[in-house]
């Protein structure tokens, strides 16, 4: 989950008259409806795709799989049809071995579920150059083995949000080392399963470093990801959406164009409301972006866990966003 508090910018007869009045009124009404996040019939087309309804959910009493099953039921999705998202290891190199049982819990509870595994590219205090040199191959071997035995078709989101200074693998000033480390770890994972997919995923916007400086290469990337959260930017909801998300440097249009340039599908491993508050407009716009670009998107997953700020959307904290989210992302019969 990315963290940012930056504010930036990219960023006549009576009959004719009556028709004009009607047109203006209709336009104004449409704007009000859009601002409130109410869906139109056209914008709901394609929303039944389970690939857009993935989630990172709470651990719950016995594991995220059980919580994800409840999420699927809430959205009326077919069992095991949505992607789960999880994070491998925590803060130390010991975690790579100590926590190698976690993928197995997913498999034990549901062997049919596929998972997006967010794998750290290094641990705090270890420079990326050390990873690139092979100093921690053993730890990545342990991770690759554990994940391949549980989810051999998993999506590996390696070294995500490398353009944020809050990550241990922050790439600024060591982009070449980030690229070398990413490529080395992909090589390790490929030895354990030929069916893994690899997701390169910056945080949206300019952040602390231009994301494209750390692109590791088409041969080791399958998906161009982007983590996107509704944040406390100034302006109306429309202005904020256009300036800070669609048109932003390294925003949604950049991701779309960059992915097309490299022949890759897009992904959204983390997205959500919460930092700005209850904002159904953001839910509607993200949904409409997904639908508009559906053919070029591999998957999307909502961050349904309260992390650095509240984002959970199925617990009543954001009632208007919750109502709209369920309407848009539930399976249509």
N, C-alpha and C positions, 0 to 999 in steps of 0.2 A: 504494500500500500504506500503510494508515494505521499510525500509531505511537501507542501509549498505554501508560502504566504506572500508571493511576489505579485505586484500589480504592474501590468504593462499593457501596451496597445500594439497591435500588428504593424496594433491596431487600429338663335333660339326661339322655339315654340314652348308652350306649357308642357306638351307631351315629352319633348326632349328634356326639359328641365326636370319633369317628374322621373324620367328614366335615370337622369343623372343623380337625383336624390336617392333613388332606390339603390343605384350602384354604389354610391358612397356609403349608404347605410349597410349594405351587404358586406362591403369591404371592411368597414369598422367592426361589424359583427364577427367576421372571420378572424380579424386580429384579436378580438377579445377571446374568442373560442380557443385560438392557438395559444394565447398567453396563459389561459387556464389549463392548458394541457389536454383539452378534450379531443379525442381521436376523430378523424374523418373516416369515411368508408374506404377511401383510396389508401389512406395511410396504414390501414390495418391489413392490407393485402400482404400475404407472405409471413405474417407473424406467428403462424403455427409451426414454424421450423424449430425443432428442438435444439438445433445447433446454436440458437441465439438465447437459450434459456438455461445455460450452465450457471454454476454458482460455486463460490467459496463459502462454506457454511460452518457453523460452530461445531466443535467436537462432540458435544452432547454427552450422554452418559456412557456410550460405548464406542463412539466413532463417528466421523463425518458422514459415512455412507448412510447410516440410519437417518441422520438429519437431512441428507440429500433426497432420500426417498420421500420424506415429508414434504420437501420443497417440490418434488415432481407431482405429488398428489395435489398440492395447493394450486399448481399451474395446469393440472389435468394432462400432464405429459405422460407418455408411455413409460412404463418401468424401464430403468437403465438406459433411457434414451438421451439424457443430458450428460454433459461432461462435468466431472467433479474437478475442483482445483485444490491443491494442497501445497505445502511448503516442506521441502526435504531439508533436514538438519536445522539448527538454530543459530548458534553464535560461535561455536568452537569446532576445531577439526575432529575432536572426539565424537561429536554428534553424528558424523557421517557413518560411523560404525555403531555407536551406542543406540541410535534411533533407526537402524536398518529394518526393524520389525514393523514400522508404520505402514509401508506399502502392503505388507501382508495382511494387515487388519482390513484394509479395503477389499483385498481379494477374498478373505475369509467371509466377510459379510455379503459380498456380491462379486463373484468372479466375472460377471458380464460388464461391469462398470469400467469405462476408460477414464483416465485421470490426467490432468495437466500438472506436472510436477515442476514447481519453481525451485531450481537448484542454485544455491549461492556459488559464485565463481571463485570466491576466496573467503577467508575468515579475517576478522578484525586483527590488524597487526601484521598480516602477511601480504606483501606486495604482489601485484599481479605477475610481475616478472618471475617470481618464484614458482607460481603455478605454471606459467608458460615453460619454465625450464624442466618441469616434471617432478618437482620436489614433493608434490602432494598427489601424485598419481594414485597411490594406494587408497586414499580417501574417496576419490572419484570412482575407483574400481568398486569399492564397497557400495556406493550409491547406485552405480549402474547395474550391479548384480542384483541388489534388492529390488529395484524397480522393474528390471527385466523379468524377474521370476514372478512378479505380481501382475504387472501391466506391460506386457511386451510391445504393445502398440501405443504406449504413452506419448504424450507431448512433453518435451523437455524444455521448459522456459528457463534458459540458462543465463545467469548474470543479468537479470532484468533491471530496468530503471538505472542503467549505468550512467545516465546523464544527471543524476541527483547526487549531491554531496553527502547525503545521509546513508548511502550504501557503502559497504566495505570495499566494493569493487568499482567505486567512482572512477570513471575513465579519464577525467581531465588531466592532461599532462602525461598520461601513460596510455594513450589510445592504442599504440602499437602493441603494448603488453596485453591490453584487454583483448585485442584481436587474436594474438598468439595464444593466450590462455583459453579463449573460447574455442578456437580451432582444435587445440590439443584435447580438451575435455570431450568435444564431440567425437573425436577419434576414439577415445576410450569407450564412450557409450555405444558407438557403432559396433564394437566387438562383441557386445552383449545382446544386441537386438538390431537386426536390419530394418525393423519396422518402426523404430522411434522416429518422431518428427521433432524438429528443432525450431523454437520460437525465440526470435530476437525482439525484445520488447522494451523500448524506451518509455519514459513518462512523457505525457503530452506537453507541448509547448517548449519554449527555449530552455527553461530550467537553468542548470549551472554549466552546461556544456552542449555544444551542437551534437545532436544524436548521431548524425550520419558519419561523423569522424570515427565512430567506433563500429561501423558495420563490418562484420567479420568475413563476408564473402558469400556469394550465391551458393557455393557448393556445400556450405555448412548451415544454411538457413532454409527452412521451409515456409515459415510464416513471419510476416512483419507485424508485430504486435504494437499496441498502444494502450497504456493505462490512462483512463480518463475519469476525473471526478468533478462534480459541480462545486465550484469554489466561490469564495466571497469577493468577486470582482465588482467594480463599480458599474453602474448603468442598468438599463432595463434588462429583463431576461432575454429579449431578442438581441440587444446590443452585446450582451455578455456572450451569448451563444456564438454570434457571428465573429466577434473580435477575438475571443479567447479560446475558441474551440475549432470552428470551421476554418477561419482565415489565419489563424495564429501560425507563426513560425514553428515548424515541427508539430502542427496540429493535424486535424482530420484530413484536410485536403492534401497536405504534405504526405501523410501516410499513404493515402490512396495513390498519389502520383509516384511516390517512391516504390511502393509495392508493384505497381504496373511496370515501372521501368526495369525492375529486377525479375519480373515474371513470377511474383509470389502472391499468395493469398494473404489477406489481412486477418488479424485476430484482435480480440479485446479481452484479455485475461482478467482484467480488473476494471470495473466501472461502477459508479454509484452516486447517489445524492447524499446530502447530509451536512457537509461543511457549510453550505449556504442556508440549509434548512429544508423545509418541505417544498419541493419545487417540481410539480408534475410537468411543467414546460420542458425541463431538462430530460425527463423520462421520455416524453413524446418525441423530442428532437433526436435523442440517441436511437430510439426505436426506428424513426423514419430514416435516419442515416443507415442503419442496418438493412432495412428493407430496400432502400435505394441501391445499395451496394451488395445485395445479398449474394449474387453469383461470385463475388470476389472476396467473400468472408468465409474463413474456415470455422470460426466459433466465436461466441461471446459468453462471458461469465460475470454475473453480478457479484459484488463483494458484500455478501450478506452477513457480515460480522462487524461488530463495532470495534474498530482499531484505534488509530490515532485520533479519530473523531467518529461519531456514530454514523453508520451507513446502513445498518440492517433495515430491511424494507418490509418484512413480514411480521412485525411485532407491534404495529400500531403507532410507532414513534412518528412516522411521516404519513398520516392517513390519506392525504390526497395523492401523494406519489404512490403509495401502496395500492390504492384502488385502481389507479391507471395502469401501473405496472402489471398487475394481475390480468386486467382486461386485455392488454396488448400482447403479453407474452404467454398466455395460456394457449394450449392446443385447441384449435378450432375443429369441431366435429363436422 
